[in-house]
Amino acid sequence: MSSIFKGLTLGEVKETLHQIRPYVSKTPVFRSYYLEKLIGKEIYFKLELLQPTRSFKVRGACSKALSLSKKELSRGLVTASGGNHGLGVCYAGKELETKVTVYLPKTTPIEKVEKIKFWGGEAILFGDAWDEADEKAQEYAQEEGLTYVHPFDDLHVVRGQGTIALEFLDEKPYLDAIIASVGGGGLISGVGVVARQMKPEIKVWGVETLGCDAVTQSFRAGYPITLPAITSIADTLGAKRTTETTFRRIKAVVNDMQTVTDKEALDALLLLLDKEKMLVEPATSCSIAALLQNKFDLTDIEKVGIILCGANVSVRQLRDWNVI
């Protein structure tokens, strides 16, 4: 077995799904008849925006927390996040009764800081991007003897995200392609590895916004690229660099990576809100935008699954972006 699949076999991911099921919703699949008329293909949404913290991140966070011994868990958890991963770890900490500290970039919207606190976490603002907050979080965890929870370069986290593909393809085994938004790469690598084991011929496609496109640049270059800065409004995609392990998984199972502009992502966000009555983040609507902009080759594709991965966006942000 390739090292890419080590720890991410279907049996292991199924066991993870069984472990996290008491804490994580089996999210519904919604057919988008409106988008089908625009694209000319059957379109299915996996509604991860209906998880407790309104993001798929609870899957990986619960998977990691449940892998720890009682002693390790009791000491507390530490992570760094642009928002959604931090919320997921806080949720896991709340459910499993342990303290959580989240380091966030100083640019994090106040709404996300308040949500961290709502779920019982301690929020510490540090650095101008996730990467700087992450370095500080790892230092703190090591100094205090706490468990650090990486948002995408952790086998248990990736295994948790892979449970999305397990649910999606169990319900819709005839999908020809799955599209996922990409930040650090934990979602698409977990989903991709699992999906390709379940259905080797399926296409796995990733989308980023320009200015948060470290993985797309890396995918095209053939090696990890580091962005000088994050300039997109899709801040939850905000990793300036993926890791070697994550990059190898992505290269092995992802067929294509594409980018859209912030404006295209916002236009798709508004379309989804107006026509399907669902409000999502730009870090989610970018996947819709990629289809609307004909970014992927749909020649031999009839049925497309899209993971609507997060909905943590505020009315204030929509106003700041001139969406409403």
Legacy VTK file of the C-alpha trace (Angstrom):
# vtk DataFile Version 3.0
C-alpha trace
ASCII
DATASET POLYDATA
POINTS 324 float
0.000 0.000 0.000
1.250 3.483 -0.887
2.357 5.600 2.081
-0.241 8.125 0.913
-2.995 5.776 2.108
-1.304 4.675 5.326
-3.636 5.435 8.214
-6.378 6.449 5.787
-7.756 3.114 4.651
-11.508 2.746 4.330
-11.589 0.543 7.415
-9.758 3.146 9.495
-11.933 5.991 8.255
-15.092 3.984 8.926
-13.885 3.371 12.480
-13.228 7.102 12.866
-16.747 7.866 11.656
-18.109 5.477 14.267
-16.057 7.206 16.993
-17.044 10.762 16.110
-20.704 10.035 15.304
-22.008 10.984 18.791
-20.539 14.476 18.294
-20.775 15.079 14.545
-23.837 15.319 12.310
-24.438 13.194 9.257
-25.084 16.167 7.018
-27.731 16.024 4.309
-27.118 16.057 0.568
-29.080 18.695 -1.361
-29.631 18.650 -5.124
-29.234 22.087 -6.688
-31.710 22.233 -9.531
-30.998 25.928 -10.066
-27.265 25.436 -10.513
-27.946 22.458 -12.771
-29.724 24.756 -15.236
-26.685 27.019 -15.327
-24.061 24.259 -15.555
-25.895 21.584 -17.500
-24.887 18.805 -15.075
-26.479 17.232 -11.992
-25.194 19.114 -8.937
-25.281 17.839 -5.355
-24.253 19.795 -2.249
-22.927 18.092 0.884
-24.156 20.488 3.582
-21.242 20.590 6.015
-22.345 24.117 6.887
-24.932 22.415 9.127
-22.348 21.010 11.538
-22.569 22.368 15.129
-20.029 25.144 14.484
-21.265 25.635 10.881
-18.115 24.088 9.413
-16.772 20.631 8.560
-13.823 21.218 10.908
-15.594 19.528 13.833
-14.939 16.177 12.154
-11.156 16.416 12.234
-11.084 18.110 15.629
-13.212 15.403 17.272
-11.203 12.682 15.564
-7.974 14.089 16.992
-9.356 14.705 20.489
-10.813 11.196 20.697
-7.457 9.680 19.737
-5.841 11.053 22.908
-5.481 9.323 26.241
-7.545 10.664 29.134
-4.387 12.161 30.641
-3.402 13.921 27.411
-6.916 15.230 26.899
-7.223 16.500 30.460
-4.191 18.779 30.025
-5.917 20.764 27.306
-5.663 21.447 23.583
-3.904 24.187 21.639
-4.315 25.161 18.026
-4.002 28.000 15.518
-6.767 28.937 13.160
-8.230 31.519 10.843
-11.459 30.680 12.621
-13.234 27.476 11.613
-10.639 24.971 12.789
-10.424 26.812 16.084
-14.184 26.586 16.466
-14.029 22.876 15.741
-11.371 22.270 18.397
-13.324 24.394 20.895
-16.426 22.331 20.191
-14.469 19.103 20.749
-13.052 20.539 23.960
-16.499 21.542 25.180
-17.983 18.125 24.448
-15.034 16.271 25.991
-14.646 18.727 28.889
-11.130 20.058 28.370
-9.610 23.520 27.992
-8.820 24.880 24.522
-6.508 27.746 23.580
-6.715 29.126 20.048
-4.113 31.381 18.453
-5.551 33.490 15.638
-4.066 36.090 13.263
-4.550 39.676 14.373
-6.682 40.205 11.262
-9.337 37.746 12.471
-12.814 39.349 12.440
-14.185 40.066 15.903
-17.172 37.830 15.174
-14.892 34.806 14.940
-13.084 35.734 18.147
-16.452 35.941 19.898
-17.445 32.549 18.509
-14.254 31.012 19.909
-15.233 32.378 23.302
-18.836 31.204 22.869
-17.632 27.627 22.466
-15.514 27.940 25.586
-12.097 28.601 24.054
-9.475 31.172 24.953
-8.602 33.324 21.927
-5.109 34.815 21.569
-4.384 37.118 18.616
-0.862 36.865 17.215
0.785 37.596 13.854
-0.517 38.794 10.519
-1.333 35.372 9.044
-2.213 31.874 10.162
1.353 30.664 9.721
2.677 33.093 12.355
-0.117 32.285 14.800
0.550 28.595 14.213
4.239 28.883 15.057
3.374 30.612 18.321
0.708 28.012 19.146
3.200 25.181 18.710
5.714 26.948 20.960
3.083 27.419 23.669
1.925 23.809 23.462
5.486 22.535 23.839
6.247 24.857 26.754
3.080 23.891 28.634
3.013 20.196 27.747
-0.313 20.482 25.933
-1.573 18.691 22.830
-1.255 20.774 19.702
-3.932 20.160 17.047
-2.757 20.984 13.536
-5.576 22.036 11.191
-4.419 19.921 8.237
-1.099 18.127 8.827
-2.333 15.580 11.354
-3.369 12.055 10.411
-6.307 11.965 12.836
-7.575 15.326 11.595
-7.307 14.259 7.955
-9.018 10.972 8.774
-11.911 12.918 10.304
-12.263 15.085 7.196
-12.195 11.946 5.074
-15.438 10.802 6.681
-17.194 13.397 4.493
-16.335 11.401 1.375
-17.489 8.228 3.086
-20.923 9.719 3.749
-21.157 11.491 0.387
-20.347 8.471 -1.774
-22.374 6.094 0.376
-25.398 8.258 -0.391
-24.481 9.270 -3.964
-22.188 6.519 -5.324
-22.760 7.663 -8.917
-20.900 10.992 -8.522
-18.346 11.569 -11.276
-16.506 14.381 -9.477
-16.174 15.983 -6.056
-15.165 19.612 -5.591
-13.722 20.953 -2.345
-12.368 24.313 -1.245
-8.713 24.243 -0.257
-6.848 26.091 2.492
-3.998 24.072 3.951
-5.236 20.936 2.224
-6.597 18.783 5.043
-10.122 18.614 3.625
-9.252 17.781 0.037
-6.492 15.343 0.937
-8.763 13.427 3.341
-11.729 13.492 0.986
-9.549 12.681 -2.012
-7.770 9.705 -0.459
-11.053 8.188 0.726
-13.002 8.946 -2.468
-10.345 7.442 -4.716
-10.382 4.231 -2.663
-14.159 4.017 -2.885
-14.308 4.938 -6.569
-10.880 5.065 -8.296
-12.227 6.748 -11.432
-13.811 9.708 -9.611
-12.375 13.168 -10.264
-11.271 15.194 -7.253
-11.015 18.931 -7.852
-9.861 21.736 -5.554
-10.544 25.475 -5.575
-8.850 28.455 -3.944
-9.227 32.206 -4.257
-6.400 34.250 -5.735
-4.357 35.580 -2.845
-4.942 32.351 -0.877
-3.709 29.994 -3.570
-0.617 28.369 -2.072
-1.802 24.855 -2.865
-2.761 25.659 -6.465
0.623 27.235 -7.092
2.308 24.264 -5.441
0.197 21.796 -7.441
1.284 23.409 -10.697
4.919 23.847 -9.695
5.307 20.304 -8.383
6.609 21.367 -4.974
5.293 23.414 -2.002
5.200 27.153 -2.628
5.121 29.777 0.123
2.982 32.853 -0.450
4.488 36.178 0.665
1.146 37.169 2.222
-2.567 36.345 2.295
-4.468 38.948 0.286
-7.863 37.322 -0.301
-11.019 38.013 1.690
-11.454 34.229 2.001
-9.504 34.291 5.239
-10.447 30.769 6.317
-8.363 29.521 3.380
-5.453 31.500 4.770
-2.385 29.235 4.927
0.660 30.677 3.189
2.114 27.196 2.709
0.996 23.595 2.870
3.204 20.849 4.303
5.219 18.197 2.474
2.994 15.360 3.693
-0.215 17.132 2.732
1.232 18.122 -0.630
2.163 14.506 -1.424
-1.385 13.369 -0.650
-2.854 16.113 -2.817
-0.578 15.323 -5.760
-1.506 11.653 -5.492
-5.293 11.984 -5.462
-6.319 15.435 -6.769
-6.905 15.731 -10.506
-6.963 19.500 -10.821
-6.659 22.724 -8.827
-8.181 26.012 -9.959
-8.521 29.563 -8.645
-11.200 32.244 -8.768
-11.133 35.909 -7.852
-12.658 37.324 -4.695
-15.322 38.999 -6.825
-16.227 35.713 -8.500
-16.478 34.045 -5.094
-18.702 36.855 -3.790
-20.924 36.729 -6.875
-21.362 32.990 -6.295
-22.050 33.617 -2.596
-24.827 36.040 -3.493
-26.263 33.697 -6.116
-26.381 30.835 -3.620
-28.070 33.054 -1.045
-30.563 34.458 -3.520
-31.493 31.275 -5.370
-30.853 28.437 -2.911
-31.394 30.413 0.331
-28.044 29.301 1.787
-25.452 31.705 3.138
-21.856 30.459 2.891
-18.366 31.896 3.230
-16.329 33.020 0.196
-14.041 30.133 1.147
-17.002 27.908 0.277
-18.653 29.794 -2.576
-15.353 29.759 -4.481
-16.155 26.140 -5.424
-19.467 27.276 -6.957
-17.658 30.111 -8.709
-15.185 27.704 -10.310
-18.057 25.820 -11.949
-19.756 29.016 -13.068
-16.464 30.195 -14.587
-15.979 26.905 -16.469
-12.738 26.169 -14.670
-13.029 22.374 -14.903
-13.393 20.043 -17.869
-16.914 18.634 -17.630
-16.831 16.804 -20.967
-17.222 13.309 -19.499
-18.847 14.431 -16.237
-22.562 14.108 -15.542
-22.899 14.296 -11.756
-20.870 16.661 -9.568
-20.699 16.741 -5.767
-19.691 19.958 -4.019
-18.783 20.181 -0.341
-20.341 23.316 1.138
-17.778 23.405 3.899
-18.549 26.498 5.962
-21.024 29.275 6.727
-19.244 31.434 9.299
-19.803 34.795 7.688
-21.427 37.804 9.325
-23.851 40.424 8.066
-21.170 43.041 8.800
-18.732 41.269 6.501
-21.330 41.092 3.741
-21.803 44.841 4.075
-18.051 45.466 4.093
-17.764 43.444 0.881
-20.704 45.390 -0.659
-22.631 42.163 -1.172
-25.750 43.535 0.503
LINES 1 325
324 0 1 2 3 4 5 6 7 8 9 10 11 12 13 14 15 16 17 18 19 20 21 22 23 24 25 26 27 28 29 30 31 32 33 34 35 36 37 38 39 40 41 42 43 44 45 46 47 48 49 50 51 52 53 54 55 56 57 58 59 60 61 62 63 64 65 66 67 68 69 70 71 72 73 74 75 76 77 78 79 80 81 82 83 84 85 86 87 88 89 90 91 92 93 94 95 96 97 98 99 100 101 102 103 104 105 106 107 108 109 110 111 112 113 114 115 116 117 118 119 120 121 122 123 124 125 126 127 128 129 130 131 132 133 134 135 136 137 138 139 140 141 142 143 144 145 146 147 148 149 150 151 152 153 154 155 156 157 158 159 160 161 162 163 164 165 166 167 168 169 170 171 172 173 174 175 176 177 178 179 180 181 182 183 184 185 186 187 188 189 190 191 192 193 194 195 196 197 198 199 200 201 202 203 204 205 206 207 208 209 210 211 212 213 214 215 216 217 218 219 220 221 222 223 224 225 226 227 228 229 230 231 232 233 234 235 236 237 238 239 240 241 242 243 244 245 246 247 248 249 250 251 252 253 254 255 256 257 258 259 260 261 262 263 264 265 266 267 268 269 270 271 272 273 274 275 276 277 278 279 280 281 282 283 284 285 286 287 288 289 290 291 292 293 294 295 296 297 298 299 300 301 302 303 304 305 306 307 308 309 310 311 312 313 314 315 316 317 318 319 320 321 322 323
